[in-house]
């Protein structure tokens, strides 16, 4: 009999019960507050590289080209994540553009397409 009494004591418990809450659809919509500094997310978005003057481009292209860049470009171009029917041109030659603070650490190149 003691075993049955222990089970009954557990049921008396700590006041567990079901509780009903008001439906969210019954309440008016809540507005999100404009938090200062919310524009920080925009800084993470990719930006176009700065325009390079034509004289500087010509000087870069007079120098030695980088033989690895066309291969790297080709491997990315063939990647299935870019989808079928991607019409990117073939790169014949490529030159590295010297890094500047405006590049934000990204590698920029000038390419000659086929």
C-alpha positions, 0 to 999 in steps of 0.5 A: 500500500505504501507504494500507491500512497507515494504516487498519490503524493506526487500528483498533488505536486507543485501546482502544475496546471494549464494556463490559457494566454490571449491570442497574439492575433487578438492584440494590436500589432506591435511596432518595432522601435527604431534602434540607434545604430541599426544602419550598421547592418548596411556596412556588411553589404558588399560594395562595388570597388572604387573606379580606377582611372584609365591611366592607372589601368593602362599602367597596371596592364603594361606590367606583368599579368598574374597567371593564377587569376584566370585559373581561379576565375575559371574554377569559380565560374564552373562552380555549380552554385552559380547555376547552369547557363551562366554566361560569364566570359572566359578570362584570357589574362588578369592583373592584380590591382594594388591594394588601397584602403578603399578595397577593404582587404578585398582582392581587385583585378583587371581582366582581359576577356576572350 
